Amino acid sequence: MSKNSDPSIGIVIPARLGGVRLPGKVLLDFHGLPMIEHVRRRGLLNSFGVPVIVASEDEDILKVVQNFGGTTIKSERDHLSGMSRTGEAAEKLGFDYYLVLQGDEILSLPRHIDQMISRIRSHGVRTAINAITPLDDESELKDASIVKCVLDYDQRILSMFRNSPLISTNSIQMTIVRKVAGLFAFSQQGLKTILESKPQPIEMNESIEQMRILELGYQIDSVLLDKNLASVNVVRDVQLVEESLISDPEQIGILKEILK
């Protein structure tokens, strides 16, 4: 694939049908489109003309995306994570930077994607950067379906977890704990380096793919987004997403744009 005139950035959406909590979720129908197509079209609404590629080993996913005119790349190996699947795609794509947009991030805002692209363009990526958001409610501190983090002095991600390990009051934790969004980026070399190492204990046992980066001693920079968006992890999230699509003015506008 030829490089985009933008500084060699590609958006990759890694997707699969398998999944412990909600199998087949990327093909769930929302307003007449499968979720993966919602996510792909939102990615394409970026202001920089950065291309979007769906990477999957599942023929059903590939055919759905292709039928909508999308660009796909078939995974030839088994993968434990979207990061790994993106790494295989990177071997064929040849971009300098990869922005990973998770296939369950159906409410992704194009302006947030632009914010990440702008960060890559202005600062590059040492190893990895991850979008983060504030938490909206104290219940999220103990919601294991939501990956959270704390930051160091330089706003780098210090650790990630599902249940908060902190003992301070919930009100204090709400000021220092952040949600980890399904939007993160790698340099080509950073992605290659991380994937040359075997999966790490916390990564595997907590099912947090980015933890491999921290466990290996590398840094994850953060980009703070202004809005906490629901993703589809478990069945109850489907209703939350549906409500956002018909009640949030920004989401209503984007939905109209992608359903044209």
C-alpha positions in Angstrom: 0.0 0.0 0.0 1.3 3.4 -0.9 1.9 5.8 2.0 -0.6 8.6 2.7 0.7 12.1 2.0 0.1 12.7 5.7 3.2 11.6 7.8 2.9 7.9 7.1 0.1 7.1 9.6 -2.4 4.3 9.3 -5.4 3.5 11.4 -5.9 -0.2 12.0 -9.0 -1.7 13.4 -8.2 -5.2 14.7 -11.3 -7.4 14.9 -12.3 -10.9 15.7 -15.5 -12.8 16.2 -14.3 -14.7 19.3 -14.5 -13.2 22.7 -15.2 -14.4 26.3 -17.6 -11.7 27.4 -19.6 -11.0 24.2 -18.6 -13.2 21.2 -19.4 -11.8 17.8 -19.9 -8.3 19.1 -18.3 -6.5 16.2 -21.1 -7.7 13.9 -23.9 -6.6 16.2 -26.4 -4.4 14.3 -26.8 -0.8 15.3 -29.2 1.3 13.1 -28.8 -1.0 10.1 -25.0 -1.3 10.2 -22.7 -3.8 12.0 -20.7 -2.3 14.7 -17.4 -2.8 12.9 -18.7 -0.6 10.0 -19.7 2.1 12.4 -16.2 2.2 13.8 -14.6 2.1 10.4 -16.7 5.0 9.1 -15.9 7.0 12.2 -12.2 6.4 11.6 -12.6 7.6 8.0 -14.1 10.9 9.3 -10.6 12.0 10.5 -9.6 15.4 9.1 -6.2 14.3 7.9 -7.1 11.7 5.2 -5.4 8.9 7.2 -6.5 5.6 5.8 -8.4 3.0 7.8 -7.7 -0.8 7.5 -9.7 -3.6 9.2 -7.4 -6.5 10.2 -9.1 -9.8 10.9 -8.7 -13.6 10.5 -12.5 -14.0 10.3 -13.9 -14.2 6.8 -17.3 -13.0 8.0 -15.8 -9.8 9.2 -13.6 -9.3 6.1 -16.6 -9.9 3.8 -18.8 -7.5 5.7 -16.2 -4.7 5.5 -15.4 -5.4 1.9 -19.1 -5.3 0.9 -19.2 -1.8 2.3 -16.2 -0.9 0.2 -13.7 -0.9 3.1 -10.0 -1.9 3.0 -9.1 -5.1 4.8 -6.1 -7.2 5.5 -6.3 -10.9 6.4 -4.5 -12.1 9.5 -2.7 -15.3 8.7 -1.6 -16.1 12.3 -3.5 -16.6 15.5 -3.4 -13.6 17.8 -4.1 -13.1 21.5 -4.7 -9.4 21.2 -5.4 -6.5 18.8 -1.9 -5.3 19.4 -0.5 -8.5 18.0 -3.0 -8.5 15.1 -1.9 -5.0 14.3 1.7 -6.1 14.4 1.1 -8.7 11.7 -0.7 -6.1 9.5 2.2 -3.7 10.0 4.5 -6.2 8.3 2.5 -5.7 5.1 1.4 -2.1 5.4 4.7 -0.2 5.9 3.5 2.9 7.8 5.8 4.6 10.3 3.0 5.0 12.9 -0.1 2.9 13.6 -3.2 4.2 15.4 -5.1 1.3 16.8 -8.9 1.8 17.0 -10.6 -1.0 18.8 -13.5 -2.6 17.0 -15.9 -2.1 19.9 -15.4 1.6 20.2 -18.6 2.4 18.3 -19.0 5.9 19.9 -15.5 7.0 18.9 -15.4 10.7 18.1 -13.6 11.8 14.9 -12.3 14.8 16.8 -10.7 12.5 19.3 -9.1 10.5 16.5 -7.8 13.8 15.1 -6.4 14.7 18.5 -4.4 11.5 18.5 -3.2 12.0 14.9 -2.2 15.6 15.7 -0.2 14.3 18.7 1.6 11.8 16.4 2.3 14.4 13.8 3.7 16.9 16.4 5.6 14.7 18.7 6.0 11.3 17.0 5.7 8.2 19.3 8.6 6.9 21.4 7.0 3.5 21.9 3.3 3.9 22.5 0.7 6.4 23.4 -2.8 5.7 24.8 -5.9 7.9 24.9 -7.4 8.3 28.4 -10.5 10.0 29.7 -11.9 11.0 33.1 -14.2 8.6 34.9 -17.9 9.6 35.0 -19.1 7.7 38.1 -17.5 6.1 41.2 -19.0 2.7 40.1 -16.5 2.6 37.3 -13.7 2.2 39.8 -14.8 -1.4 40.5 -16.2 -2.2 37.0 -13.9 -4.9 35.8 -15.0 -4.4 32.2 -13.3 -1.0 32.2 -9.5 -0.8 32.0 -8.2 2.1 34.1 -4.8 3.7 34.9 -2.9 6.1 37.0 -0.3 8.5 35.6 3.2 9.6 36.7 4.3 13.3 37.1 5.0 13.5 33.3 1.5 12.2 32.5 2.9 8.8 31.4 0.8 5.8 32.3 2.3 4.3 35.4 0.0 1.2 35.7 -3.2 -0.3 34.3 -5.8 -2.3 36.2 -9.5 -3.3 36.1 -10.4 -3.0 39.8 -8.8 0.0 41.5 -6.1 -1.2 43.9 -6.0 2.2 45.7 -7.2 2.6 49.3 -7.9 6.3 49.2 -11.6 7.5 49.2 -13.6 7.1 46.0 -13.8 10.9 45.7 -10.0 11.2 45.7 -9.6 8.3 43.3 -12.0 10.0 40.9 -9.4 12.8 40.6 -6.4 10.5 39.9 -7.7 7.4 38.2 -8.4 7.6 34.4 -10.2 5.3 32.0 -8.0 3.7 29.3 -9.7 4.3 25.9 -9.5 1.8 23.0 -7.5 4.2 21.0 -3.7 3.9 21.1 -0.7 4.3 18.8 2.7 2.8 18.2 5.7 3.7 16.2 6.5 0.9 13.7 9.7 0.1 15.6 8.0 0.3 19.0 5.3 -2.2 17.9 7.9 -4.6 16.5 10.0 -4.4 19.6 7.1 -5.1 22.0 5.8 -8.0 19.9 9.2 -9.7 19.7 8.8 -10.4 23.5 6.5 -13.1 24.8 3.3 -12.2 26.6 3.8 -11.1 30.2 2.1 -12.3 33.4 -0.1 -9.2 34.2 -1.0 -8.8 30.5 -2.3 -12.3 30.4 -3.9 -12.7 33.8 -5.6 -9.4 33.8 -6.4 -9.4 30.0 -4.9 -6.0 29.5 -2.8 -6.1 26.3 -1.0 -2.8 26.8 0.4 -4.0 30.1 3.1 -5.9 28.2 4.6 -2.6 27.3 4.9 -1.5 30.9 6.0 -5.0 32.1 8.9 -4.9 29.7 9.9 -1.5 31.1 8.8 0.7 28.2 6.8 3.9 28.5 3.2 4.7 27.4 2.5 8.4 27.0 -1.0 9.6 27.4 -3.4 11.9 25.6 -6.3 13.1 27.7 -9.6 13.2 25.9 -12.5 15.3 27.1 -15.2 12.8 27.0 -15.7 9.3 28.5 -17.4 7.1 25.9 -19.0 3.7 26.4 -17.6 0.8 24.4 -19.3 -2.6 24.0 -17.7 -5.0 26.3 -20.6 -6.8 27.9 -24.4 -7.1 27.1 -25.4 -4.2 29.3 -23.2 -1.9 27.2 -25.3 -2.4 24.1 -28.2 -0.4 25.7 -25.8 2.3 26.9 -24.5 2.7 23.4 -28.0 2.8 21.9 -29.1 5.5 24.3 -26.0 7.6 23.5 -26.6 7.3 19.8 -30.1 8.8 20.1 -29.7 11.2 23.0 -26.2 12.8 22.7 -26.2 15.7 20.2 -22.7 15.0 19.1 -23.4 11.3 18.6 -26.6 12.1 16.7 -24.7 14.3 14.3 -22.0 11.7 13.6 -24.6 8.9 13.2 -26.4 11.0 10.5 -23.0 11.5 8.8 -22.1 7.8 8.7 -25.6 6.7 7.7 -25.6 8.8 4.6 
